[in-house]
Each structure stands twice: as C-alpha cells, then as structure tokens.
Amino acid sequence: MTTPFPFTAVVGQDDLRLALLLNAVSPSVGGVLVRGEKGTAKSTAVRALTSLLPKVAVVPGCRFSCDPASPDPGCPDGPHEGGGGGTSRPARMVELPVGASEDRLVGALDIERALAEGVKAFEPGLLAAAHRGILYVDEVNLLHDHLVDLLLDAAAMGASYVEREGVSVRHAARFLLVGTMNPEEGELRPQLLDRFGLTVEVAASREPDQRVEVVRRRLAYDDDPAGFAARWADEEAAVRQRVVAARELLPSVRLGDAALRQIAATCAAFEVDGMRADIVMARTATALAAWAGRTDVLAEDVRQAALLALPHRRRRNPFDAPGLDEEKLDQTLEEFAGDDDPDPDGDGGGPGGGGGQPEPDEGPADDGAGAAPPEAGEGEPVPGGAGEQSPVRAAEPFRTKVLSVPGIGEGAAGRRSRARTEQGRTTGARRPEGALTKLHLAATVRAAAPHQRARGRSGRGLVVRRDDLRQATREGREGNLVLFVVDASGSMAARQRMSAVKGAVLSLLLDAYQRRDKVGLVTFRGSAAEVALPPTSSVDAAAARLESLPTGGRTPLAAGLLKAHDVLRVERLRDPARRALVVVVTDGRATGGPEPVALAGRAARLFAAEGIASVVVDCESGPVRLGLAGQLAGELGGTAVTLDELRADSIAGLVKDVQRRAA
C-alpha cells in the first residue's frame, strides 16, 4: 500500500497507517488510540491524516461548522436556512492540550457582559472547532478527569452542553477522536478507552537500515520542507484519491450474516463488555472491504477488524497487558465461518449457517486429573539464613481502606485527598486572579449591592463592575504521590508471608490507579536500599517491579527511609503541589548497619518533622509480636495498620484514626 506518511513508512507502522486511513474512509469507526514508546512519530502520523480528508462544506460565518445541506436547528449562530449555499474548507485537526481548562474545551460565557450588559455572549471552545473534523489529544492518558468526563459526554451524545448560572448553550460536536500515549506514563480510564474505535501499538524499528532511512528523511525535511512535500505529492494524491473512491464505494459494501456471526462470536469469545465492540468491528470490516475495492466483507476483513478493535477492550484490570490471542481468534473465525463466506474445501470450517454445535474437546481439559503442577520453587523450604530467595507471586488483591493525606491540598485533580480544585462543591468566594471562570453569584451581588446609589442606579438592573466579581472556591479531591517503601529482607522472606505482603501492595496499587495517583517503589534488603521505580503514573510498571522483587539478606530499615526521603525531596522540586503519602511495608525490624534501630528512628523523625503523611503496614506475624511497626509509625508521626486491617471490610477504624491524629 502506498503511504502519505513518509516519516513512519520505514518503522513498521502499517497498522497505524491502516487504522488512520480506515477512519478517513468511514469516520463512524470512531477514531484511533495510538500506544507506543516515545520518539516513534505517533504525532507526525496523526497530523498527516488531515491532508487525506475531503473538504467540508460549511455555512458561511457559522462558528460551529454547520452543514449547509442540513444545518443544526439548535446552532447558537442559527437559525440557518436549509439547502442554502455554502463554502468549503479543509477538514480541521484541533489539538486538545493536556493542561487545558474546562472553558477552553467546551467554551465559555462572557460572565462580565452577561451581568453588566445583559448580553448572552458565548465564546466557542475546542469541541466546536473540532466538529466535523479531528480532535487530537497528545498524551491522552495524562488528561485530567474532568476533561475526560466532558469528552465522554460529547462523544456519546454528539453535542456539547455549556451551562453557567442558569444560562445554557448547546451545539453539535461530532468529531473523530484520535489520541496518542506512552503506556509507561499510565493507562487510560476504561470508559475513555472504549470510546476509541481502534487501537494500535507502535515501536521503533530495530533494523539499522530502516533507522538510517528515517534519519535521512527527517534531515531532508528539515533542510527543505517544501521540496520534501513536493517529492511525496504524487503518492499522497494517489492515496487521497483512493480514500475518496473507498468512501463512494462504502454504501455498496455488503456485510453478510456469516460475517456478522463471526463478529459476534469473536466479541463473545474474548469477553468484551457491552456491544460497542461488535458495532465498531462491523464498521471497520466494512471500511476494510471498501478500502480494498470490494463490495463483500470477507473473513480476512473480520480478522483484521478484530486485531484493531478488540485489544484495548479486553483488559479486565489495569495490570492486564493489552493484546489479542491470534490463535484463539483464528479458531473462533474458523468455527463460525458460514455459507456466504466461501470455503474452498467445502467443509465450512465449522457448523454451516452458524446453527451447529461446536466440536467436542478431543481429550480431558487437564492431563493432571485436575491438579495443577506446583510452581517452580513453590514447595521448596525457605532457608533461615540471609541468602536471596526467588520471587514469589502476589496473593489475590482485595479492596483496601481509603488512605488519605490530612489537610487540604492544591494538587492535580484525583480521587484521594481533599483539595481546592476547579471541580467539586462550592465552599466560598474570592477575588478572581486573572480571567473569571467560576462565578460566585451571591458573593458578587453582595459586593455590588452597597454601591448602587453611588453608581447612579435608576432602574431594576444591578450595576456591576469588574471589582465586584467573585470567583467561587471549590473543594474536591486530588491525586497524591503514593510512595511504597517495601521491606524485602530475610525477615520477610517466608514465601506465604511475602505473598500476602505483595498482595497487599498490589491492592494498594489498584487503589492508586482508581484514585489517579502517581506511584513510586523503594525497596530495602541486604546492606542498601534502591529505587525500584521512580515516581510515575504507570501503576502497571509498579506491579511488574513488585512481581519480580527478590527477598533475602539483612534489614537496612534506615537506608530505606532515607532513600524514600531523598525521592520525595526531588519530587517536590518537580511537582511542588502534589502531596505525598508514604506507605512503609515492614515488620519493623532493623538489623542492617551500625546502630540500626537508633538510625532508623532518626530517619523516621525526618518525615514527622516535615509533616509527610505516612502509614506503616505491619507485616509481623506469629503468636509472639514485638510491636516494632507500631513504634516506627509513632516515630514517623503516622498510623500503623495490620494486613488484615488494611481490607475495606475489616472493623478497624483506620480512616478515623488518621483523621484523629491530623486533628
């Protein structure tokens, strides 16, 4: 296939190009999510798509890109006469910055003019600009929750609603959603993942010749952008013409019952939620047939559609790797091949017409008579010495109690600790700093009321000036930095015990994912501590490091605390608004280094002196308990909780205890 993407043509990104072109052929496919490591030209490929889209006919002067053939009856710039003449312009690609405000996305009412002049003035946002075009979000996984919610609403309804102090504006907002992300920086919410029709994984080629060609083309573009574009103009024009031809053919493509059965069976076999996957697969398979110049959807179209539409929909939890078992996919397609999907062998590969029963298994499901073979090393005795032990699997995760940072912060929006945010309940008012975004109407009226006579008010209207306006202050929730400090020493090395510890940390990681936290992992064992994972938004990476964590050796508790303190110091310089919660997972023993207990106490008091919130997860077990974890929590100025008390259904009042200490 020819390509209009010269920067990416040689790095094995055929799936990316195909997914983008299918959306150009059929925008109803629903957009593309591009996942991949940094520096793989994801953004370059997306931006190249706009040159392939046909021009858009719009009503002259309409800020909301109404179609002159069927204008939106509720357009704020309307009403427009249907069937009138229009102008054409290239399809737009509108970029949504990760740090954009809500008003920038959906638009804003001019509050000052509304109050002072009684004029309903609306300034459209990015959703209006993207209508009938592309809305592109780079690093979409870092988008704030309140913006994600607005995107979900607009994508679901095809319209954007803006409401401010009793004034409502609605306009159409149908767009092709394209996002790029680096999975190392965290995953997307499942609701937003499902809104992307297709997903592709990209990676830089490891072939030297291909990498040389990429560098050569990039340098050629930098030296002469116009000449570089001219060199590729003919090929780009050919692809554009093919897109136009595929669009014209699309209404004639036939999606037969056999293909529909294969689509439904594939979605059921991979246990995807809801019916959106079936619909997206059907639209993608139809677009694939049109792109190939055919009027019938074949099994190969269904297979390719599944590879593009299902990988991001089959994740059952945040730690599942996206992907698809191609062998299972081929078996499902073969089993449900029907009469209108030609089979040269005549056997149909399964029950013809889809009405038969699947073939019985050839043998027992488990050769071991139902008993799984033991895990390697699972049954081996654990030496009592200081030798390193092989990693053990984490126990089944559970729902944990809510651990939060005391006080009120001002960090990034999330779901853990109290904070002053742009969203949430109104708690007061203040003078605006810069542009007014959230008007506190009652406070504004109170500020203006005493000055009405001096301002010469003669009618019923209120005379409001800029100094009277008050910004609403709101309280919501923020995401925190949850830094895990995990004891991996010999005293924790009993396999059953370490499995429970890993299960608890994994449970807390799941909780951190749901509450939009950053996470970090510090471990200590032997004679030193190490940063197993610097602070990141990717809880998947933290779970992977936890799974491979070895144990053994002495217990340098002080080294672990000092390493954690150093990580927090650096992170405060990078993100001073994000507050930290330190979770120390240990039995409280300290045996590494000179005067280990005294040194650990001094290290712990550094956290208390700086007011760093902390929780000690007490892993001590057995009939005789020394209570060392509780003593450590006291030195830290935090709270101690046992593994059992960490569960959300336990009777321990952990949250109340944290609040009592904060008070």
ZAMARGU-4260 file (C-alpha; in steps of 0.2 Angstrom, whole numbers, plus 5000, padded with zeros to 4 digits):
<rodrens>
0) 5000/5000/5000 | 5006/5017/4996 | 5008/5029/5011 | 5007/5048/5014 | 5017/5046/5030
5) 5035/5047/5024 | 5042/5049/5042 | 5034/5032/5048 | 5035/5022/5032 | 5050/5013/5037
10) 5047/5009/5055 | 5034/4995/5054 | 5019/5006/5057 | 5007/4998/5044 | 4994/4995/5057
15) 4994/5014/5062 | 4993/5020/5044 | 4979/5007/5041 | 4969/5012/5056 | 4970/5031/5052
20) 4965/5028/5033 | 4950/5017/5039 | 4944/5032/5049 | 4946/5043/5034 | 4936/5031/5024
25) 4922/5029/5037 | 4923/5042/5052 | 4909/5032/5060 | 4923/5019/5065 | 4926/5030/5080
30) 4944/5036/5080 | 4961/5029/5085 | 4971/5027/5100 | 4990/5026/5096 | 5000/5017/5110
35) 5019/5017/5109 | 5036/5022/5116 | 5042/5040/5115 | 5050/5045/5098 | 5040/5034/5087
40) 5032/5048/5076 | 5015/5045/5083 | 5010/5063/5082 | 5018/5065/5065 | 5007/5051/5058
45) 4991/5058/5065 | 4994/5076/5058 | 4997/5069/5041 | 4979/5062/5041 | 4971/5079/5039
50) 4978/5081/5021 | 4969/5065/5016 | 4951/5070/5022 | 4939/5078/5010 | 4935/5096/5011
55) 4920/5101/5022 | 4905/5111/5016 | 4900/5124/5030 | 4888/5138/5032 | 4897/5155/5029
60) 4900/5164/5045 | 4895/5149/5056 | 4907/5147/5071 | 4900/5129/5073 | 4904/5122/5056
65) 4885/5118/5051 | 4882/5108/5036 | 4873/5119/5023 | 4863/5104/5017 | 4856/5100/5035
70) 4861/5114/5047 | 4859/5111/5066 | 4842/5118/5071 | 4849/5122/5088 | 4865/5131/5082
75) 4869/5146/5093 | 4874/5155/5077 | 4857/5150/5069 | 4844/5148/5063 | 4852/5144/5046
80) 4841/5141/5030 | 4842/5123/5024 | 4849/5119/5007 | 4857/5136/5006 | 4874/5139/4998
85) 4889/5136/5007 | 4908/5137/5007 | 4921/5123/5008 | 4936/5122/5019 | 4949/5109/5023
90) 4945/5097/5037 | 4952/5103/5054 | 4963/5094/5066 | 4961/5103/5083 | 4973/5099/5097
95) 4967/5097/5115 | 4982/5102/5127 | 4983/5091/5142 | 4983/5106/5153 | 4968/5114/5145
100) 4954/5121/5156 | 4936/5116/5155 | 4931/5133/5147 | 4944/5131/5134 | 4937/5114/5129
105) 4918/5117/5129 | 4918/5136/5128 | 4913/5149/5140 | 4900/5163/5143 | 4906/5180/5145
110) 4900/5182/5163 | 4905/5201/5164 | 4895/5205/5149 | 4880/5195/5154 | 4880/5203/5171
115) 4884/5221/5166 | 4875/5222/5149 | 4863/5208/5150 | 4871/5201/5134 | 4872/5182/5131
120) 4889/5181/5123 | 4896/5163/5121 | 4914/5160/5115 | 4915/5143/5107 | 4928/5130/5113
125) 4939/5117/5105 | 4924/5105/5104 | 4915/5117/5092 | 4931/5119/5082 | 4933/5100/5080
130) 4915/5097/5074 | 4916/5088/5058 | 4934/5086/5059 | 4948/5078/5071 | 4950/5081/5089
135) 4968/5076/5093 | 4974/5073/5111 | 4993/5070/5113 | 4997/5061/5129 | 4979/5057/5131
140) 4982/5046/5147 | 4988/5062/5156 | 4972/5071/5153 | 4963/5077/5169 | 4947/5068/5174
145) 4935/5082/5172 | 4941/5085/5154 | 4939/5066/5151 | 4921/5067/5158 | 4917/5081/5146
150) 4925/5071/5131 | 4914/5056/5136 | 4898/5066/5136 | 4902/5074/5119 | 4907/5058/5111
155) 4892/5049/5117 | 4879/5062/5113 | 4887/5071/5098 | 4884/5088/5106 | 4892/5099/5119
160) 4882/5107/5133 | 4888/5123/5142 | 4878/5129/5157 | 4883/5144/5168 | 4872/5152/5181
165) 4856/5147/5173 | 4861/5150/5155 | 4863/5136/5143 | 4871/5134/5126 | 4870/5118/5116
170) 4879/5115/5099 | 4884/5099/5089 | 4901/5091/5092 | 4904/5076/5081 | 4922/5073/5079
175) 4935/5060/5075 | 4944/5056/5092 | 4962/5052/5090 | 4974/5050/5104 | 4992/5046/5107
180) 5000/5039/5123 | 5015/5032/5131 | 5010/5017/5142 | 5024/5020/5153 | 5016/5035/5159
185) 5000/5027/5165 | 4984/5019/5157 | 4968/5027/5152 | 4951/5025/5161 | 4941/5010/5154
190) 4927/5022/5149 | 4938/5033/5138 | 4947/5018/5131 | 4931/5011/5125 | 4927/5027/5116
195) 4941/5024/5104 | 4936/5014/5089 | 4953/5006/5086 | 4970/5005/5094 | 4987/5001/5088
200) 5004/4998/5096 | 5019/5006/5088 | 5038/5004/5091 | 5053/5010/5083 | 5062/4998/5071
205) 5077/4989/5077 | 5084/4987/5059 | 5099/4999/5056 | 5094/5001/5038 | 5077/5007/5042
210) 5083/5018/5056 | 5095/5026/5044 | 5081/5030/5031 | 5071/5038/5045 | 5085/5049/5049
215) 5089/5053/5031 | 5071/5058/5028 | 5069/5069/5043 | 5085/5078/5039 | 5079/5081/5021
220) 5063/5088/5028 | 5072/5100/5039 | 5083/5106/5025 | 5069/5109/5013 | 5051/5106/5019
225) 5043/5112/5003 | 5054/5101/4992 | 5051/5086/5003 | 5032/5089/5002 | 5033/5091/4983
230) 5043/5074/4982 | 5029/5065/4990 | 5015/5075/4982 | 5010/5062/4969 | 5010/5047/4981
235) 4999/5057/4993 | 4987/5062/4980 | 4985/5044/4975 | 4981/5039/4992 | 4969/5054/4994
240) 4960/5048/4978 | 4959/5030/4985 | 4951/5037/5001 | 4938/5046/4990 | 4935/5031/4980
245) 4933/5020/4995 | 4921/5032/5003 | 4910/5032/4987 | 4910/5013/4987 | 4906/5011/5006
250) 4887/5012/5005 | 4888/4997/4992 | 4898/4986/5004 | 4888/4971/5010 | 4890/4964/5027
255) 4883/4946/5026 | 4875/4936/5040 | 4891/4925/5041 | 4902/4940/5044 | 4890/4946/5057
260) 4890/4929/5066 | 4909/4929/5066 | 4910/4947/5073 | 4898/4942/5087 | 4906/4926/5091
265) 4923/4934/5092 | 4917/4948/5104 | 4909/4935/5115 | 4924/4923/5115 | 4936/4937/5121
270) 4923/4943/5134 | 4922/4961/5129 | 4910/4972/5139 | 4894/4979/5131 | 4890/4980/5112
275) 4901/4994/5106 | 4915/4982/5101 | 4903/4972/5089 | 4897/4988/5081 | 4915/4995/5079
280) 4921/4978/5072 | 4906/4979/5059 | 4910/4996/5053 | 4929/4993/5052 | 4926/4977/5042
285) 4915/4986/5030 | 4928/5000/5028 | 4942/4987/5025 | 4932/4980/5011 | 4929/4997/5003
290) 4947/5001/5005 | 4952/4985/4996 | 4939/4989/4982 | 4927/4975/4986 | 4908/4975/4990
295) 4908/4960/5001 | 4915/4958/5018 | 4927/4943/5019 | 4934/4933/5034 | 4950/4942/5032
300) 4942/4959/5035 | 4934/4952/5051 | 4950/4946/5057 | 4959/4962/5054 | 4945/4972/5062
305) 4946/4961/5077 | 4965/4965/5078 | 4962/4983/5078 | 4946/4985/5088 | 4947/4972/5102
310) 4965/4973/5111 | 4960/4988/5122 | 4943/4982/5126 | 4948/4965/5133 | 4958/4972/5148
315) 4950/4965/5164 | 4960/4975/5176 | 4974/4989/5175 | 4988/4976/5176 | 4982/4966/5161
320) 4993/4968/5145 | 4983/4974/5130 | 4983/4962/5116 | 4974/4948/5107 | 4977/4929/5106
325) 4978/4927/5087 | 4977/4908/5088 | 4961/4909/5098 | 4955/4922/5086 | 4958/4911/5071
330) 4949/4896/5079 | 4934/4907/5083 | 4933/4913/5065 | 4935/4896/5058 | 4922/4889/5069
335) 4909/4902/5064 | 4913/4903/5046 | 4896/4902/5036 | 4889/4899/5019 | 4891/4916/5012
340) 4910/4916/5017 | 4917/4905/5003 | 4927/4890/5009 | 4937/4881/4995 | 4937/4865/5005
345) 4918/4864/5006 | 4918/4860/5025 | 4914/4877/5031 | 4927/4876/5044 | 4913/4873/5057
350) 4894/4872/5058 | 4887/4879/5041 | 4875/4894/5044 | 4881/4895/5062 | 4867/4883/5068
355) 4878/4869/5073 | 4886/4865/5090 | 4905/4867/5092 | 4916/4851/5091 | 4918/4842/5107
360) 4936/4843/5115 | 4947/4828/5110 | 4953/4825/5127 | 4952/4829/5145 | 4954/4848/5149
365) 4968/4844/5161 | 4981/4830/5159 | 4984/4831/5178 | 4967/4825/5183 | 4963/4842/5189
370) 4979/4845/5199 | 4990/4859/5193 | 5008/4856/5193 | 5017/4865/5208 | 5025/4882/5204
375) 5044/4881/5202 | 5051/4883/5219 | 5034/4884/5227 | 5036/4869/5238 | 5054/4872/5242
380) 5059/4875/5260 | 5065/4893/5263 | 5082/4894/5272 | 5083/4904/5288 | 5099/4912/5283
385) 5102/4928/5273 | 5103/4921/5256 | 5092/4928/5242 | 5076/4919/5238 | 5067/4918/5221
390) 5052/4930/5219 | 5035/4924/5224 | 5018/4928/5217 | 5007/4940/5225 | 4991/4934/5234
395) 4974/4939/5226 | 4972/4958/5228 | 4957/4965/5238 | 4948/4981/5241 | 4958/4992/5253
400) 4953/5006/5265 | 4955/5023/5259 | 4971/5031/5265 | 4972/5049/5263 | 4984/5064/5266
405) 4977/5075/5281 | 4973/5094/5277 | 4968/5102/5261 | 4980/5102/5246 | 4980/5110/5229
410) 4987/5096/5218 | 4981/5089/5202 | 4963/5083/5201 | 4961/5065/5208 | 4951/5055/5220
415) 4961/5053/5236 | 4963/5068/5247 | 4954/5084/5250 | 4960/5099/5239 | 4955/5115/5232
420) 4950/5111/5214 | 4941/5118/5199 | 4928/5105/5202 | 4918/5100/5217 | 4907/5108/5230
425) 4907/5127/5232 | 4915/5132/5249 | 4917/5151/5247 | 4922/5165/5236 | 4937/5176/5232
430) 4943/5189/5220 | 4947/5182/5204 | 4966/5180/5199 | 4966/5183/5180 | 4951/5178/5170
435) 4935/5174/5179 | 4930/5155/5177 | 4918/5150/5191 | 4907/5165/5196 | 4900/5165/5214
440) 4884/5174/5210 | 4878/5178/5228 | 4895/5184/5233 | 4896/5195/5218 | 4879/5203/5222
445) 4884/5206/5240 | 4900/5215/5234 | 4890/5226/5221 | 4874/5230/5232 | 4882/5243/5244
450) 4887/5254/5229 | 4871/5255/5219 | 4867/5273/5224 | 4884/5279/5221 | 4884/5272/5204
455) 4868/5281/5199 | 4857/5265/5198 | 4840/5271/5192 | 4831/5255/5185 | 4829/5237/5191
460) 4845/5231/5185 | 4861/5229/5196 | 4876/5239/5191 | 4891/5228/5192 | 4909/5232/5189
465) 4924/5221/5187 | 4929/5224/5205 | 4913/5216/5211 | 4915/5199/5203 | 4919/5185/5214
470) 4927/5168/5210 | 4919/5153/5218 | 4932/5142/5228 | 4928/5124/5227 | 4933/5108/5236
475) 4936/5092/5228 | 4949/5078/5228 | 4967/5077/5222 | 4979/5063/5217 | 4994/5061/5228
480) 5011/5053/5226 | 5010/5036/5235 | 5027/5030/5238 | 5029/5012/5244 | 5044/5008/5254
485) 5044/4989/5255 | 5055/4978/5266 | 5062/4964/5256 | 5074/4957/5269 | 5076/4940/5275
490) 5064/4943/5290 | 5050/4945/5276 | 5056/4930/5266 | 5044/4917/5271 | 5035/4913/5255
495) 5017/4913/5262 | 5021/4929/5271 | 5029/4938/5256 | 5015/4933/5245 | 5002/4941/5257
500) 5013/4957/5258 | 5014/4958/5239 | 4995/4955/5238 | 4993/4970/5250 | 5004/4981/5240
505) 4996/4976/5223 | 4979/4980/5231 | 4985/4997/5236 | 4992/4999/5218 | 4975/4996/5211
510) 4968/5008/5223 | 4981/5021/5217 | 4976/5018/5199 | 4957/5021/5203 | 4962/5037/5213
515) 4973/5044/5199 | 4989/5044/5210 | 5007/5044/5205 | 5016/5029/5212 | 5034/5025/5217
520) 5043/5010/5224 | 5058/5009/5236 | 5064/4993/5242 | 5077/4989/5255 | 5087/4972/5259
525) 5104/4966/5262 | 5115/4982/5265 | 5106/4995/5255 | 5090/5002/5248 | 5086/5006/5229
530) 5073/5015/5220 | 5064/5000/5211 | 5053/5013/5202 | 5054/5032/5201 | 5038/5041/5204
535) 5027/5038/5189 | 5008/5037/5183 | 5010/5019/5177 | 5004/5008/5191 | 5007/4993/5178
540) 5026/4997/5179 | 5025/4996/5198 | 5016/4980/5198 | 5028/4972/5186 | 5043/4978/5198
545) 5034/4971/5213 | 5031/4954/5205 | 5050/4952/5201 | 5055/4958/5218 | 5068/4946/5226
550) 5070/4944/5245 | 5084/4940/5257 | 5098/4947/5267 | 5098/4959/5282 | 5085/4973/5286
555) 5093/4991/5282 | 5077/5000/5288 | 5086/5017/5290 | 5093/5016/5272 | 5075/5013/5265
560) 5068/5028/5274 | 5082/5039/5269 | 5081/5034/5251 | 5062/5037/5251 | 5065/5054/5259
565) 5078/5058/5245 | 5065/5053/5232 | 5052/5064/5240 | 5064/5079/5240 | 5067/5078/5222
570) 5049/5075/5218 | 5044/5091/5227 | 5055/5101/5216 | 5047/5094/5201 | 5029/5095/5207
575) 5028/5105/5222 | 5009/5105/5223 | 5007/5086/5223 | 5007/5080/5241 | 5014/5063/5246
580) 5008/5048/5256 | 5022/5036/5261 | 5017/5018/5264 | 5030/5008/5273 | 5028/4989/5272
585) 5038/4980/5285 | 5038/4971/5301 | 5048/4985/5309 | 5064/4975/5312 | 5080/4985/5309
590) 5096/4974/5308 | 5107/4982/5294 | 5121/4995/5298 | 5129/5001/5314 | 5116/5005/5327
595) 5102/5001/5316 | 5087/5004/5327 | 5093/5022/5333 | 5097/5026/5315 | 5080/5021/5309
600) 5072/5031/5322 | 5082/5047/5317 | 5077/5044/5299 | 5059/5042/5303 | 5059/5058/5313
605) 5064/5067/5297 | 5046/5063/5290 | 5037/5068/5305 | 5047/5085/5306 | 5042/5089/5288
610) 5024/5084/5291 | 5024/5070/5277 | 5009/5059/5279 | 5013/5040/5282 | 5006/5023/5285
615) 5015/5008/5291 | 5008/4991/5285 | 5013/4980/5299 | 5018/4963/5292 | 5023/4955/5309
620) 5015/4938/5311 | 5015/4923/5323 | 5009/4921/5341 | 5023/4932/5348 | 5024/4950/5342
625) 5036/4964/5346 | 5026/4979/5340 | 5040/4986/5331 | 5030/4993/5317 | 5019/5002/5329
630) 5034/5011/5336 | 5040/5015/5319 | 5023/5023/5315 | 5025/5033/5330 | 5042/5040/5325
635) 5035/5044/5308 | 5020/5053/5315 | 5009/5041/5305 | 4997/5027/5308 | 5001/5008/5309
640) 4989/4995/5302 | 4990/4976/5300 | 4987/4967/5284 | 4970/4962/5290 | 4965/4979/5295
645) 4970/4986/5278 | 4955/4977/5270 | 4940/4988/5267 | 4928/4976/5275 | 4938/4975/5292
650) 4932/4983/5308 | 4947/4993/5311 | 4944/5012/5311 | 4959/5016/5301 | 4952/5032/5292
655) 4945/5039/5309 | 4962/5036/5317 | 4971/5046/5303 | 4959/5060/5305 | 4960/5060/5324
660) 4979/5061/5323 | 4978/5075/5310 | 4966/5085/5321
</rodrens>
